[in-house]
Amino acid sequence: MQWKHTPLHEVLTDLQSKRELTKLKLSESELALISYSDAELARLRNDGVQTPLGAVVKITRHSKSAGEGFVYLRKIIP
């Protein structure tokens, strides 16, 4: 069961992550981390989405006051 307020999680390809990080003038080492065992990543794997270690995950959050925002996380080993 997915919580109704869970933000959208997307695993980016290498090219997509490089584009996004370049646009934000960030490097992968500056990203926050997310555990491979995170519940939402487990749900993605159950849905057939590959979640390779070290991939960048784009999390889209919606807010009534701020609109839409993005947070980027890098997965780590469990």
For each residue, the residues with C-beta under 8 A, 3 or more apart:
1:
2: 6 43
3: 6
4:
5:
6: 2 3 9 40
7: 59 60 61 62
8: 59 60
9: 6 40 41 44 57 58 59
10: 57 58 59 60
11: 44 49 50 51 52 55 56 57 58
12: 16 17 20 55 56 57 58
13: 16 17
14: 17 18
15: 18 19
16: 12 13 19 20 56 58
17: 12 13 14 20 21 28 55 56 72
18: 14 15 21 22
19: 15 16 22 23
20: 12 16 17 23 24 56 58 72
21: 17 18 24 26 27 28 56 72
22: 18 19 25
23: 19 20
24: 20 21 72
25: 22
26: 21 30 31 72
27: 21 30
28: 17 21 31 56 74
29:
30: 26 27
31: 26 28 56 72 73 74
32: 71 72 73 74
33: 73 74 75 76
34: 38 41 57 73 74 75 76
35: 38 41 75 76 78
36: 41 51 53 75 76 77 78
37: 41 42 78
38: 34 35 41 42 75
39: 42 43
40: 6 9 43 44
41: 9 34 35 36 37 38 44 45 51 57 75
42: 37 38 39 45 46
43: 2 39 40 46 47
44: 9 11 40 41 47 49 51
45: 41 42 48 49 50 51
46: 42 43
47: 43 44
48: 45
49: 11 44 45
50: 11 45
51: 11 36 41 44 45 55 57 75
52: 11 55 75
53: 36 75 76 77
54: 74 75
55: 11 12 17 51 52 74 75
56: 11 12 16 17 20 21 28 31 72 73 74
57: 9 10 11 12 34 41 51 72 73 74 75
58: 9 10 11 12 16 20 70 71 72
59: 7 8 9 10 70 71 72 73
60: 7 8 10 68 69 70
61: 7 68 69 70 71
62: 7 67 68
63: 66 67 68 69
64:
65:
66: 63 69
67: 62 63
68: 60 61 62 63
69: 60 61 63 66
70: 58 59 60 61
71: 32 58 59 61
72: 17 20 21 24 26 31 32 56 57 58 59
73: 31 32 33 34 56 57 59
74: 28 31 32 33 34 54 55 56 57
75: 33 34 35 36 38 41 51 52 53 54 55 57
76: 33 34 35 36 53
77: 36 53
78: 35 36 37
